[in-house]
Structures are given as structure tokens and as C-alpha cells.
Amino acid sequence: MSMELNQNTSEIIKEVNEHKDEVNLSHRASELIGRIESIPFSRWHIKPRVIMGSATFFDAFDALSLAFVLPVLIGLWKLTPGQIGILIGIGYLGQAVGAILFGWLAERFGRVYSAKWTILLMSVMSIGCMFAGNFNVLLLLRFIQGIGVGGEVPVAAAYINELSRAHGRGRFFMLYELIFPLGLMMTAQIGSLIVPSLGWKWMFLIGGVGGFLVFLLFFQLRESPRWLISKGRFDEAERVIEEIEASTDKRLPVTMNAPQAIIKGDWKELFSSFYRGRTLLVWTLWFSAYFVSNGLNNWLPSLYKTVYHLPLAESLRAASISNVIQTIAVFACAFLVDRIGRKRWATVAFLVAALLLTTLWFNGAKTPGSVIYLGSAAYGAMGTITVLLYLYTPEIYPTRMRAIGTAFATAWLRLASAIAPAIVGFVLGAKGITSVFILFACVAVIGALLALRMIETREKVLEDIAP
């Protein structure tokens, strides 16, 4: 009897001590998160935004470079519309693999660790693409390169979100993410100048060398303090937070509702009762947005040349207009999204794109000018959604699965981006150019209906949005 009593007493004491440990861990985690939230954006934040932003720039460059190489390769290698669609699509299949692979690595080993190896992989493969002598070799290299390209952006999105505080997070993140459409715009401008004068191989050389230089800069980045906290590595997190605090004397008031607990992340939680609805919604949003956006962006240079028979240089310049309009639209979104809200902006942008594409279908897309202006404007509207989703998706998941949740979501953008060019090639050959635009318009309407189901996240602490 005495032995049983002692054993029960020992178990109770053990449980009490374990509970105390959990309370202490939770208290320290909450205290560190509170300190992050109290620091306004300062000069410390410049370095991670510039370095991670440079990686995102070359991610965009590598993703779009093929579109400006294709008008040359079509004639050089006698590519069919079906082969063009497959060549565009294969890179996105690689990106789907890369998003999940590097998203998992980011959860296990850290955001910076994962992101820097994505940069190295895509840069090496870009150099390899220079030496592709035929369709099959380029197809393989673009798939492998896509693994790196697909892994970088979702991990970078999680990292930048985790450095942000609730107030002004939309503007802070969107100004960073503006680098992606800037990368697309610069790729378009460089492609329209370089390819006609120096040849298609220079596009891959620029992407490879630039990416390798950014890879070297990654060794200067600090790991995400929120990720360190989620792993119970409080001392390391505190050292990073102290660096941030030392960069400014200003402090802001913090209101947090959710107590912080150290919970081991598991990708299966994406489908738990709390997160299942969020997961399925963002997957369909990513698919809808990128089906239209990348379907347009990757085909426009070739459409101008093959359907409207514009000269090569003029085709590439016309295609570059889309990326200029997108950059302007995303810049506007960056300054307005914290006032308008994620949900309202996405819904309206989908509807605007649908209206423009329907107008293009209605007038028969008879002239290249109508496609240049209406199609580019539709792409600009869609471009704000594609960037907004990189802000919204990391917001709706907790730190323990933020990177993998974003990675799974972006895998659907890769799938959409792989499917859309192939479908465009088929529809273009079978039904003509107008059918392509009404297809995109219908998908945009579906996207608008989905956007109405988004939760609003503006001005909320990440830990309150996703406990």
C-alpha cells in the first residue's frame, strides 16, 4: 500500500514538473514573440530583404527566361505547339517537386539553410541550359532547374513573413515581394534586347552567374527567430532578436491573444479540422490565379510571333509590356493592401481580369494591339493576386508548419503553370486564339468566387491568426 502511494505521488510530482516546464517554455516563447512584435521595421531588416529579394529576383529571371528564348528555339529546333507547351510545363513540374522538398527542409533545418541551396541548384542548371543542343536535353535541364526555382519563393515568403510584425506586415512583405514582378519585368526587358542581338544562350548565362553571386551572400543571413523559437532554441533566437533590437531604440505596443506553445510540426496538421478548410481554399486559389497568370505570361511572346506574325524584337517588346503593367499594379497593391484587405483585393482583381479577358474574347482578338493592351492589363490584375497569395498563405499557418504549408500550396501553382501552357497549345491549335481568352476568363471568375471565402488577416499577429 505504501509503495503504491509513493509511486502515485512520484507520478503526480512528475506531471506537475512537466506542466511547469511547459508553462515556462510557453512563457519564454510568448516573451520572445512579444519582443519581435514590439520592434518597428528598422535598418536591420534591410539586409534580409535585399539578399532574399535578390534570390527572388533571379528566381523570377530563371522562371521566365525560357519564354524569351522560345521564339528563337521554335525556328531553330522546329518545335510544334505541343512541344512548346511541354517545354514550358516541365519546369513547373520540377518546381512542384522543389516546393515540397525544400519546404520540408525549411521546417527541419531552417529557412536560410533551405533557401540558399535552392539558389545554387537553379544557378548551376541555368548554366547547364546554355549547352543544351536539342529539345530533350533542355527538357531535362529545365525540370532539374525547376526544383530549385520552386523551392526558393515559398521558403523566402515564410522567412520574410516571420521577420514581420502585425502592423504594416502587408506593406512590408509586398514591397519585398515586388522584387518578383520586377524580376519578371527586367527579364522581359533584358530578353527583348539580349536575345535578338547576342543570342538565346546569354539569357541562361545571366541567370546562372547572377544566382551564384546571390548564393554567396546567403552566408550573411540570420535564421528566422520565429523558427528558432518553434524549435525551442530560445538562446539562438534571443541573440537574433537582440541584434534587431540594437538597430533601433523605438518600441511599439503589442497586443497578443494566443499563448505560445512549443508544438512539433507535422504536415498532416494541414488537414486537421482547424486548418483543412484553409488548406483546400488556398490550394484552389493558387491553381486558379497561376493558371491564368502563367498561361498568359509564358505564351504571349510566342503568340505575338506565331499568331500575329510580329518580328522577333517587336514580339518580345510587346510581351514585356505585360510585366511593366504587373509591376505598377503590385506596387499599388503594396501600399493599399493593409487598408483594403487581402480578401477584398483578391476578389476584385479576379473580377477585373475576367472582364478584360471576356472583352478580348468578345472582340475576337483581331489585332495584336488589342491583345497587348487588354491581355497585358488582365495579366497585371492577376499579377497582384499571385503576389498577394505569397503574403496571405504564410499568414494562415503557424510557424511549425508555415514553410511546408506554403510549399504545398505553391505546388498547386506549379501544377497549374504546367497544365495551362499545354492546354493553351491544344486549344490554340484546335479552336483558335479567342477560345484561349474565354478559357482564362472562366477560370478567373472561379477564382473570384473562391476569394470570397478567404479569412481576413490584415493587422493581426501571426500567432493569433494561426495558433
JOZIUR-V476634 format. One record per residue. OMEGA is omega as a letter, one per 20 degrees, with the letter a starting at -180 (999 if undefined). Layout:
omega: <OMEGA | OMEGA>
This chain:
omega: <r | r | r | r | r | a | r | r | r | a | r | r | r | r | r | r | r | r | r | r | r | r | r | r | a | r | a | r | r | a | a | r | r | r | r | a | a | a | r | r | a | a | r | a | a | a | a | r | a | a | r | r | r | r | r | r | a | r | r | a | a | a | a | a | a | a | a | r | a | r | r | a | r | r | a | a | r | a | r | r | r | r | r | r | r | a | r | a | a | r | a | r | r | r | r | r | a | a | a | a | a | r | r | r | a | r | a | a | r | a | a | r | a | a | a | r | r | a | a | a | a | r | r | a | r | r | r | a | r | a | r | a | a | a | a | a | r | r | a | a | r | r | a | r | r | r | r | a | a | a | a | a | r | r | r | r | r | a | a | r | a | r | a | r | a | a | r | a | a | a | r | a | a | r | r | a | r | r | r | r | r | r | r | a | r | r | r | a | r | a | a | r | a | a | r | a | a | r | a | a | a | r | r | r | a | r | a | a | r | r | a | r | r | r | a | r | a | a | r | a | r | r | r | r | r | r | r | r | a | r | a | a | a | a | r | r | a | r | r | a | r | r | a | r | a | a | r | r | a | r | a | r | a | r | r | a | a | r | a | r | r | a | r | a | r | a | r | r | r | a | r | a | a | a | a | a | r | a | a | r | a | r | a | r | r | a | a | a | a | r | r | a | a | r | r | a | a | a | a | r | a | r | a | a | a | a | a | r | r | r | a | a | r | r | a | r | r | r | a | r | a | a | r | r | r | a | r | a | r | r | r | r | a | a | a | a | r | r | a | a | a | a | a | a | a | a | a | a | r | a | r | r | r | a | a | a | r | r | r | r | a | a | r | a | a | a | r | a | r | r | a | a | a | r | r | r | r | r | r | r | r | a | r | r | a | r | r | a | r | r | a | a | r | a | a | r | r | a | a | r | a | a | a | r | r | a | r | r | a | r | r | r | r | r | r | a | r | a | a | a | r | r | r | r | r | a | r | a | a | a | a | a | a | r | r | a | r | r | r | a | a | r | r | r | r | r | r | r | r | a | r | a | r | r | a | a | a | r | r | r | a | a | r | r | a | a | 999>
